[in-house]
Amino acid sequence: RSRYIRPDAWQEPNLSHPHNVFLDFWARTGLLGWIAGLAWQVLFWRRVVRPGISGDPWRWGAAGAMADLLGHGLIDQGFFLIDLALAFMIIFGTGLGIADESLRFNSGSS
C-alpha cells in the first residue's frame, strides 16, 4: 500500500474517505444510501424552509446549522463519524419538529 501514497501525504496514510458529503454517502452506502441521504436533505429543506410559515428564529437557526454541516461536509468528513452523525440527527429532528410546531400553530389560528 505504501507505493500508492504520495510522498507529501505520509502523515495521514489512513485518509480513506472522500472529502465531499455526497460522494462519501455514495462510496460508503452505495446508490441506495446516496438516495436516502439526498432524501433526508430534500425532506429537511422542504419542511423547514416552507413559504407561509412565520419567521421563527429557531427554524432559521436549524436551517443555518444544517447549511453549516453541509458546507463542512463539502471539504471534510460530513456524516460518518459518530459526533457528526449525532449533530446531523439532532439538527434534522429539531428542524422537523420546529416546522411541524409552526405548521400546527399557524393552521390552528386560522
N, CA and C of each residue as an Amber inpcrd file, in Angstrom:
protein
   330
   0.8060000  -1.1890000   0.0000000   0.0000000   0.0000000   0.0000000
   0.8510000   1.2550000   0.0000000   2.0720000   1.1930000   0.4530000
   2.8940000   2.3980000   0.5700000   3.2790000   2.9730000  -0.7940000
   3.2220000   2.2160000  -1.8350000   3.5770000   2.7890000  -3.1380000
   2.4700000   3.6530000  -3.7280000   1.2610000   3.5950000  -3.1480000
   0.1620000   4.4210000  -3.6370000   0.0250000   5.7420000  -2.8870000
   0.8020000   5.9240000  -1.8330000   0.7280000   7.1510000  -1.0420000
   1.7120000   8.1630000  -1.6050000   1.2130000   9.3670000  -1.8300000
   2.0990000  10.4370000  -2.3050000   3.1270000  10.7570000  -1.2370000
   4.3240000  11.1410000  -1.6210000   5.3660000  11.4200000  -0.6260000
   4.9910000  12.5190000   0.3720000   4.1990000  13.4940000  -0.0450000
   3.8320000  14.5680000   0.8720000   2.6080000  14.2270000   1.7290000
   2.0550000  13.0200000   1.6020000   0.8810000  12.6040000   2.3660000
   1.2050000  11.4930000   3.3570000   2.4470000  11.3200000   3.7080000
   2.8250000  10.2150000   4.5940000   2.3030000  10.3910000   6.0210000
   1.9410000  11.6250000   6.4420000   1.4720000  11.8390000   7.8100000
   0.1100000  11.1930000   8.0610000  -0.7150000  11.0980000   7.0540000
  -2.0520000  10.5090000   7.2020000  -2.2520000   9.3840000   6.1910000
  -1.6890000   8.2140000   6.4600000  -1.8320000   7.1170000   5.4910000
  -3.2180000   6.4900000   5.4750000  -4.0500000   6.7520000   6.4950000
  -5.3750000   6.1400000   6.5780000  -6.4980000   7.0950000   6.1920000
  -6.1900000   8.1020000   5.4350000  -7.2050000   9.0470000   4.9850000
  -7.9430000   8.4040000   3.8110000  -9.0370000   7.7360000   4.1390000
  -9.6760000   6.8970000   3.1330000 -11.1000000   7.3070000   2.8060000
 -11.4750000   8.5340000   3.0910000 -12.8350000   8.9530000   2.7820000
 -12.7940000  10.1310000   1.8170000 -13.7940000  10.2040000   0.9470000
 -13.8640000  11.3750000   0.0690000 -14.2000000  12.6140000   0.8860000
 -13.6290000  13.7210000   0.5320000 -13.8850000  14.9720000   1.2370000
 -15.0690000  15.6920000   0.5970000 -16.1700000  14.9810000   0.4800000
 -17.4050000  15.5130000  -0.0670000 -18.5280000  14.6540000   0.4890000
 -19.4880000  15.2620000   1.1580000 -20.5270000  14.5040000   1.8420000
 -21.3420000  13.6490000   0.8700000 -21.5890000  14.1450000  -0.3210000
 -22.3810000  13.3860000  -1.2840000 -21.6090000  12.1920000  -1.8340000
 -20.3270000  12.3910000  -2.1480000 -19.5090000  11.2600000  -2.5970000
 -19.2670000  10.2620000  -1.4700000 -19.1650000  10.7640000  -0.2410000
 -18.9600000   9.8820000   0.9060000 -20.1680000   8.9800000   1.1160000
 -21.3750000   9.5510000   1.0260000 -22.5820000   8.7210000   1.1250000
 -22.5850000   7.6580000   0.0410000 -22.2270000   8.0280000  -1.1670000
 -22.2410000   7.0880000  -2.2850000 -21.1830000   5.9970000  -2.0990000
 -19.9750000   6.3890000  -1.6850000 -18.8860000   5.4240000  -1.5390000
 -19.1360000   4.4450000  -0.3920000 -19.7280000   4.9130000   0.6920000
 -19.9180000   4.0510000   1.8580000 -21.2030000   3.2410000   1.8160000
 -22.2610000   3.7740000   1.2110000 -23.5560000   3.0960000   1.2840000
 -24.1170000   2.7020000  -0.0750000 -23.4480000   3.0560000  -1.1320000
 -23.9330000   2.7130000  -2.4620000 -25.0120000   3.6690000  -2.9420000
 -25.5850000   3.3330000  -4.0580000 -26.5830000   4.2070000  -4.6720000
 -27.8200000   4.3840000  -3.7960000 -28.2660000   3.3030000  -3.1560000
 -29.4490000   3.3910000  -2.3040000 -29.1970000   4.2990000  -1.0910000
 -28.0280000   4.2060000  -0.4870000 -27.6850000   5.0860000   0.6280000
 -27.5520000   6.5310000   0.1980000 -27.0100000   6.7490000  -0.9890000
 -26.8880000   8.1030000  -1.5200000 -28.2760000   8.7110000  -1.7360000
 -29.1890000   7.9130000  -2.2580000 -30.5640000   8.3820000  -2.4620000
 -31.2130000   8.6850000  -1.1100000 -30.9630000   7.8460000  -0.1020000
 -31.5210000   8.0980000   1.2340000 -30.9580000   9.3930000   1.8230000
 -29.6650000   9.6290000   1.6850000 -29.0700000  10.8670000   2.1820000
 -29.6210000  12.0890000   1.4780000 -29.8070000  11.9720000   0.1840000
 -30.3950000  13.0680000  -0.5770000 -31.8570000  13.2830000  -0.1710000
 -32.5760000  12.1980000   0.0760000 -33.9770000  12.3150000   0.5040000
 -34.0690000  13.0000000   1.8680000 -33.1240000  12.7250000   2.7820000
 -33.1060000  13.4260000   4.0710000 -32.9770000  14.9180000   3.8680000
 -32.0770000  15.3020000   2.9650000 -31.8690000  16.7320000   2.7280000
 -33.1040000  17.3800000   2.0990000 -33.6860000  16.7180000   1.1340000
 -34.8850000  17.2590000   0.4790000 -36.0120000  17.3960000   1.4990000
 -36.2170000  16.3750000   2.3340000 -37.2620000  16.4340000   3.3560000
 -37.0080000  17.5830000   4.3260000 -35.7790000  17.7130000   4.7930000
 -35.4490000  18.7710000   5.7430000 -35.7210000  20.1430000   5.1500000
 -35.1840000  20.3960000   3.9790000 -35.2890000  21.7410000   3.4040000
 -36.7070000  22.0650000   2.9720000 -37.4670000  21.0870000   2.4990000
 -38.8520000  21.3640000   2.1100000 -39.7330000  21.6410000   3.3130000
 -39.4300000  21.0200000   4.4580000 -40.2500000  21.2310000   5.6510000
 -39.8320000  22.4680000   6.4280000 -38.5410000  22.7410000   6.4880000
 -38.0550000  23.8510000   7.3170000 -38.2000000  25.1830000   6.6050000
 -37.8790000  25.2460000   5.3340000 -37.9720000  26.4990000   4.5810000
 -39.2340000  26.4320000   3.7380000 -40.3480000  26.5780000   4.4140000
 -41.6500000  26.4760000   3.7600000 -42.2670000  27.8640000   3.6860000
 -42.7110000  28.2820000   2.5210000 -43.3700000  29.5920000   2.4470000
 -44.6860000  29.5810000   3.2020000 -44.9990000  30.7000000   3.8040000
 -46.2560000  30.8240000   4.5280000 -46.1420000  30.5790000   6.0080000
 -44.9920000  30.0470000   6.4770000 -44.7860000  29.8340000   7.9050000
 -44.0800000  31.0610000   8.4560000 -44.4690000  31.4750000   9.6410000
 -43.8980000  32.6900000  10.2280000 -42.3840000  32.5840000  10.3450000
 -41.7320000  33.7150000  10.4450000 -40.2820000  33.7600000  10.5140000
 -39.7570000  33.3820000  11.8850000 -39.9460000  32.1540000  12.2930000
 -39.4790000  31.6550000  13.5720000 -37.9510000  31.6080000  13.5790000
 -37.2940000  32.2960000  14.5060000 -35.8300000  32.2990000  14.5010000
 -35.2290000  30.9300000  14.7860000 -35.9330000  30.0620000  15.5140000
 -35.4180000  28.7180000  15.7590000 -35.3610000  27.9060000  14.4730000
 -36.3540000  28.1150000  13.6130000 -36.3710000  27.4200000  12.3220000
 -35.1840000  27.8320000  11.4770000 -34.9100000  29.1350000  11.4630000
 -33.7820000  29.6230000  10.6700000 -32.4590000  29.2160000  11.2960000
 -32.4430000  29.0440000  12.6110000 -31.2420000  28.5270000  13.2660000
 -30.9560000  27.0960000  12.8570000 -32.0130000  26.2720000  12.7790000
 -31.8380000  24.8800000  12.3350000 -31.3930000  24.8440000  10.8730000
 -31.9600000  25.7160000  10.0470000 -31.5520000  25.7680000   8.6390000
 -30.0960000  26.1960000   8.5070000 -29.6780000  27.1720000   9.3060000
 -28.2900000  27.6100000   9.2700000 -27.3400000  26.5330000   9.7450000
 -27.7410000  25.8010000  10.7900000 -26.8960000  24.7130000  11.2850000
 -26.7600000  23.5980000  10.2530000 -27.8650000  23.2720000   9.5520000
 -27.7850000  22.2410000   8.5080000 -26.9240000  22.7240000   7.3530000
 -27.0550000  23.9930000   6.9840000 -26.2130000  24.5350000   5.9210000
 -24.7370000  24.4740000   6.3260000 -24.4530000  24.7330000   7.5960000
 -23.0890000  24.6350000   8.0960000 -22.5710000  23.2050000   8.0110000
 -23.4100000  22.2350000   8.3990000 -22.9990000  20.8320000   8.2880000
 -22.7200000  20.4370000   6.8420000 -23.5660000  20.8860000   5.9380000
 -23.3440000  20.5700000   4.5230000 -22.0930000  21.2610000   3.9930000
 -21.8880000  22.5050000   4.3830000 -20.6820000  23.2130000   3.9570000
 -19.4250000  22.5400000   4.4700000 -19.4530000  22.1010000   5.7260000
 -18.3110000  21.3680000   6.2780000 -18.1190000  20.0530000   5.5470000
 -19.2340000  19.3940000   5.2070000 -19.1560000  18.1180000   4.5090000
 -18.6280000  18.2210000   3.0920000 -18.6260000  19.4110000   2.5260000
 -18.0890000  19.5700000   1.1760000 -16.5720000  19.6880000   1.1560000
 -15.9530000  19.9010000   2.3320000 -14.4950000  19.9920000   2.3650000
 -13.8480000  18.9730000   3.2930000 -14.6230000  18.2900000   4.1110000
 -14.0810000  17.3060000   5.0380000 -15.1520000  16.2590000   5.3160000
 -14.9090000  15.4190000   6.2840000 -15.8690000  14.4020000   6.6800000
 -17.1860000  15.0780000   7.0320000 -18.3010000  14.5360000   6.5530000
 -19.5600000  15.2220000   6.7540000 -20.6010000  14.4740000   7.5540000
 -20.5350000  13.1450000   7.6380000 -21.5930000  12.4230000   8.3240000
 -21.0880000  11.1890000   9.0660000 -20.1780000  10.4360000   8.5100000
 -19.8680000   9.1050000   9.0030000 -18.8480000   9.0670000  10.1360000
 -18.9230000  10.0080000  11.0280000 -18.2560000   9.9530000  12.3290000
 -19.3500000  10.1170000  13.3680000 -19.1830000   9.5200000  14.5290000
 -20.2800000   9.4880000  15.4970000 -20.7280000  10.8840000  15.9150000
 -19.7900000  11.8130000  16.1130000 -20.1930000  13.1490000  16.5430000
 -20.8980000  13.9190000  15.4350000 -20.4570000  13.7480000  14.1940000
 -21.1150000  14.4370000  13.0790000 -22.4880000  13.8440000  12.7860000
 -22.6140000  12.5190000  12.8840000 -23.9180000  11.8870000  12.6690000
 -24.9020000  12.3020000  13.7660000 -24.4180000  12.3950000  15.0110000
 -25.2810000  12.8300000  16.1020000 -25.7220000  14.2760000  15.8960000
 -24.7870000  15.1420000  15.5120000 -25.1490000  16.5420000  15.2540000
 -26.1510000  16.6350000  14.1130000 -25.9470000  15.8430000  13.0690000
 -26.8790000  15.8480000  11.9370000 -28.2760000  15.4340000  12.3950000
 -28.3660000  14.3520000  13.1540000 -29.6820000  13.8610000  13.5750000
 -30.3720000  14.8210000  14.5320000 -29.6110000  15.4860000  15.4070000
 -30.2110000  16.4730000  16.3070000 -30.7570000  17.6450000  15.5080000
 -29.9810000  18.1420000  14.5620000 -30.4290000  19.2660000  13.7370000
 -31.6000000  18.8580000  12.8670000 -31.5350000  17.6690000  12.2930000
 -32.6140000  17.1640000  11.4430000 -33.9120000  17.0570000  12.2410000
 -33.8510000  16.4130000  13.3980000 -35.0500000  16.2470000  14.2180000
 -35.5790000  17.5570000  14.7610000 -34.6740000  18.4230000  15.1720000
 -35.0910000  19.7260000  15.6810000 -35.7640000  20.5440000  14.5910000
 -35.1710000  20.5510000  13.4090000 -35.7490000  21.3080000  12.2950000
 -37.1230000  20.8150000  11.9220000 -37.2960000  19.4900000  11.8550000
 -38.6070000  18.9570000  11.5020000 -39.6080000  19.1910000  12.6160000
 -39.1780000  19.0950000  13.8720000 -40.0760000  19.3530000  14.9880000
 -40.5360000  20.8000000  15.0210000 -39.6250000  21.7090000  14.7650000
 -39.9720000  23.1330000  14.7360000 -40.9130000  23.4190000  13.5720000
 -40.6460000  22.8120000  12.4220000 -41.5160000  23.0310000  11.2630000
 -42.9170000  22.5000000  11.5330000 -43.0190000  21.3210000  12.1650000
 -44.3360000  20.7740000  12.4980000 -45.0690000  21.6540000  13.4980000
 -44.3520000  22.1450000  14.5020000 -44.9750000  23.0130000  15.5080000
 -45.4500000  24.3210000  14.8860000 -44.6330000  24.8970000  13.9970000
 -45.0320000  26.1350000  13.3210000 -46.2650000  25.9160000  12.4600000
 -46.3090000  24.7700000  11.7970000 -47.4460000  24.4680000  10.9380000
 -48.7100000  24.2830000  11.7830000 -48.6080000  23.5880000  12.9160000
 -49.7580000  23.4050000  13.8000000 -50.2450000  24.7230000  14.3750000
 -49.2940000  25.5700000  14.7620000 -49.6510000  26.8600000  15.3540000
 -50.3370000  27.7470000  14.3170000 -49.8140000  27.7670000  13.0890000
 -50.3890000  28.6400000  12.0580000 -51.7390000  28.1260000  11.5740000
 -51.9120000  26.8270000  11.4550000 -53.1890000  26.3140000  10.9690000
 -54.2640000  26.3900000  12.0530000 -53.8530000  26.3720000  13.3410000
 -54.8290000  26.4530000  14.4230000 -55.3540000  27.8590000  14.6290000
 -54.5860000  28.8540000  14.2000000 -55.0220000  30.2390000  14.4210000
 -55.8410000  30.7820000  13.2630000 -56.0760000  30.0000000  12.2370000
 -56.8180000  30.4860000  11.0600000 -58.2870000  30.5050000  11.3500000
